[in-house]
Amino acid sequence: MNLTTSVHNQIFGTVQCPGDKSISQRALMIGALMNQEMTVDGFLHAEDPLSTMNALNQIGAGIKVDENGLVHLCKRNYIFQNCDEPLDLGNSGTGLRLMLGLTSGIGLNLSFCGDESLSSRPMSRVINPLTEMGANIKSSSGKLPISISARSLQKQYRYELPVASAQVKSSILLAGLASGTGVEIIEPIQTRDHTERMLKNFGANIEIASEGGKNIIQLAPSNHLHAENYKVVGDISSAAFLIVAALISDSPGLEITNVGMNPSRTGVLQALQNMGANIDVRNQRLESGEPCADLIIKKSILKGVELSGDIIPNIIDEIPIISIAAAFAEGETIIRDAEELRVKESDRLKAVSDGFTRLGIAHKNFEDGMSIMGSSNFLLLDQSTSIESHEDHRIAMSFLIAGLKCSKPIIVKNCKNIFTSFPDFIELISSIGYKLEK
């Protein structure tokens, strides 16, 4: 599915932020493990969370969705069961990495598969610590297909993350929770902490401390969680596309409600505000242990900045759309320490670079980032230009937003991947004044 942008659009109105993909998947896993009655409101019905739901149901979770989109987890007479068919996680790296931890902790005989993109992504950073814990995992050189065999995990495990990764941390925590293993995790800097917050919300015995600049998470071996209905806050990674659309277009103002404001995720707001973005944060509150708020965004004259160091893990998923903001900011933006982007759904640094080359946006590539020479002027194109999405939802959406500042329509190829994380993107962006043609 290709999408074509339109020209001379004005972004305005009020929209509700789609539910957080990462939180939606974690709520399913922890909810299924608790084996108690629970309803999840605000669940993101996108391909990635649905792949995780299907995988959990394959091992007997019995998760159901009602006509209003509410997700229901029920108390079962059994815990989980082995499955002869591979658990297909589709395109979901979060789903696969966290399910590896959860099922290793439960002690099941299973295999996993995924689509072509997921099958090319490295899983050793999760497999290695889980193997150290005692899991029996076999893989194809650290990639899919992957199989696990039932084995008891050790009773105490300590792991220092060589590279900051919320998915690795969460996989280990879920393995410890499911197996009754006491876990201590040391991360070089704090990464997104949705798993820790959710465990606390359900009553887990978990402690977080800072020591010597490092973040230390301790999960006790004995936990008695108590289910309660859960509300998923909006995904700030999805909101980022709408925010940048309002900033770079001729926008009188856009309101986005129910945006997740977890401090380990709000680096994108910090980065954009450092660029001069006019973003007003209102109605701050807590929903199921996660902070959220409403945002008012107005057209802004942006300027180039340098992004590197500790902020990078916080904004790693948003760097493609931040790069679009940088392309329409005055002056140079430099992004460093972002080599993690080379092993996402695509090599995102190369994918952004390829798109910039097609549009004539001046930039230079580094192994761990890029420099972008921006301008707030419209891009004057002689004709419509096509851009490859590289089968990556964030690349596809980023360059669709870039179309707001192009004098001619641009065609972004192979956009079906958008449905993995933002199923209502086309309808939502249309509702605030930006028409996309299939």
C-alpha positions, 0 to 999 in steps of 0.5 A: 500500500502506497500513500500520497501526500497532499499540499497546502494543509493546515493542522488543527483540532483536538484528537485523543492519543492512541494507546501505548503499544509497549504498555498494551503488550506488557498489560497482556503479559502480566495480566495473563500471568496473574490469572485473575479477572481484569479489564484493559481499557485503551488497549492499542488494537494494532498488529504488534499488540494483537500478535502478542495477544494471539501468542498468549492465547496460543499458550492458553491465556484466554484473552478476549475483546468485546464489541467496545474494544475492551480487553478481558483477562479471565481467571483460568483453571490452569496456568499455561500450556505447551504449544506445538505450533510456533508462536508467531510474533509478526513484526513485534520485537517487543512482543518477542523479547518479552515473551521469551522472558515470560515463557522461560520463567514459566517453564514451557516447551515452545518455538517462536517465529515472525515476519521477515523483518523480525527474523532479521533482528538480533535477539542475543542480547535477550537470549544471553542473560536468559540462558545465564538464568538457566533457560534452555534457548536455541536460536539461529545465530541469535535470530529467529527461529527460536525454541525454548525447552522447559527448565527451572531458573536459578533462584537469584540472578544479577545482571548489568546491562552492557547497553541500555535496553528497556526490552532486555530489562523487561524480559529479565524481570518477567522471567524472574516474576514468572519463575520466582527468581530474585532479580537485580538489574543494573542499567548504565542509565535509566531506560523506559520503566513501564514494566517496573511501574506496572509491577508496582501498580499490581503490588510487586515487591520491586525497588528502584535506586540510583547509585554511581550514576547507574539505575538499580532495579531489585525484584524480590523472589516472592510476589503476590500480585493483585489484578485491578482494571487497567487503563492504557495511557496514550503513546507519546511515540505516536503523538510525536508524529502529530506534534511535529505535523503541527509544529512545521505546518501552518497550524493555529493549534492542535490539542492531543489528549491522554498523552503518556508522560512517563519521564523515561519517554518524554525526551522527545518533548525536551528535544523539540522544546530545545529546538524552540517548539511551542508545546503547552502541557496541561491537565497532568495526572496519573492513570494506572501508575503512569503519568499522562497529560494533554498537549497544546501544540502551535506552529513554531520556528525551530532551530537546530540542536545537538542530540547525544549522550543520555537523552538518546535511549529516551528518544530512540524511537522518535529520532526519525520524526525528530529528524524531519523536524530538524530538516525544517529547522533553521541551522544544523542538527547533529545526532550522535550515539544512536547506533541502536537505530541500525538494528530496528525494523530497518536501518533507520539511519540509512532509511532517513538518509535515503529519504533525505537524498530523494528530497534534496535535504542536505545531511551527512551520515555517521556510523552512530547518527547524522547531521542535518542542515535544515531550513524552515522554507518549503521544499520546492520540488519539480515533481512528485517524489517517491520514498521507500519506507523500508518496510518500517512504520516509523520511517513511513509516517515520518516522511508522510509528515515531511509532505506537509512542507513539500510543494509537490505531493510525495509518495511513500511506498509500502505503508502497510507497516503503519498498522503495526503501531498506529492502525488509525493513522490515516483517519486520525491525520485526516481528521486534523486537516491532512489528507493522504491518498491510497 
